[in-house]
Amino acid sequence: MTDLIVGESTRVTLNFSITLDNGQLVDSTFDKSPAEFEVGDGNLLPGFEKVLLGLKAGARDTFTIQPEQGFGQPNPSNIQEIPRSEFAADMELVEGLMIAFADAQNTETPGVIAAFDDVTVTVDFNHPLAGRELLFEVEIIDVQPAKLH
């Protein structure tokens, strides 16, 4: 173990959990292999990365991540109405169902069925955690110099 602190040009090994404000667990590595990332590599959202800066191996803390530092606020323009006829006739639609949609570049984008009737299906393409305050618990296991590419 080193005495390096989390900062630019460091590679961090950590356990983490993300919990909603209602206590629902979203993701955790505490019960599996730790995660590893290089500061600034894009694997962590900047708001999650920012709270880790200055920590060193052995540190354990819990941070509240506001929507603006996490997955953003829901964007009303990300809620689309799609004709029911564009879905398979035998497809059972349920509010809350997540479906992968292909965009013009054939990239899959997840959308959640928000409402539907015989004519229109309302699909929410906002990130499911948009607008949510998150509890981010971390345990820094190791901090090393970043590997040169």
VENSULCOR-V944972 format. One record per residue. RES is the residue in one letter. D_CENTER is the distance of its C-alpha to the mean C-alpha in whole Angstrom. Layout:
# VENSULCOR-V944972
res->{RES,RES}
d_center->{D_CENTER,D_CENTER}
This chain:
# VENSULCOR-V944972
res->{M,T,D,L,I,V,G,E,S,T,R,V,T,L,N,F,S,I,T,L,D,N,G,Q,L,V,D,S,T,F,D,K,S,P,A,E,F,E,V,G,D,G,N,L,L,P,G,F,E,K,V,L,L,G,L,K,A,G,A,R,D,T,F,T,I,Q,P,E,Q,G,F,G,Q,P,N,P,S,N,I,Q,E,I,P,R,S,E,F,A,A,D,M,E,L,V,E,G,L,M,I,A,F,A,D,A,Q,N,T,E,T,P,G,V,I,A,A,F,D,D,V,T,V,T,V,D,F,N,H,P,L,A,G,R,E,L,L,F,E,V,E,I,I,D,V,Q,P,A,K,L,H}
d_center->{29,29,29,27,24,21,21,22,23,22,20,18,18,16,15,13,11,9,11,12,15,17,16,14,12,9,9,12,14,17,18,18,18,17,14,16,15,17,17,16,15,12,10,8,8,11,11,10,13,15,16,16,19,23,22,24,24,25,23,21,19,17,15,14,12,13,11,13,11,7,6,10,13,14,16,19,20,17,19,22,25,26,29,29,32,29,28,30,32,32,28,27,25,23,21,18,18,15,17,17,19,20,21,24,23,22,18,16,14,13,15,16,19,20,24,27,30,33,32,29,25,23,19,16,14,12,8,8,7,9,12,11,12,10,12,11,14,15,18,19,21,23,23,25,26,24,25,27,27}
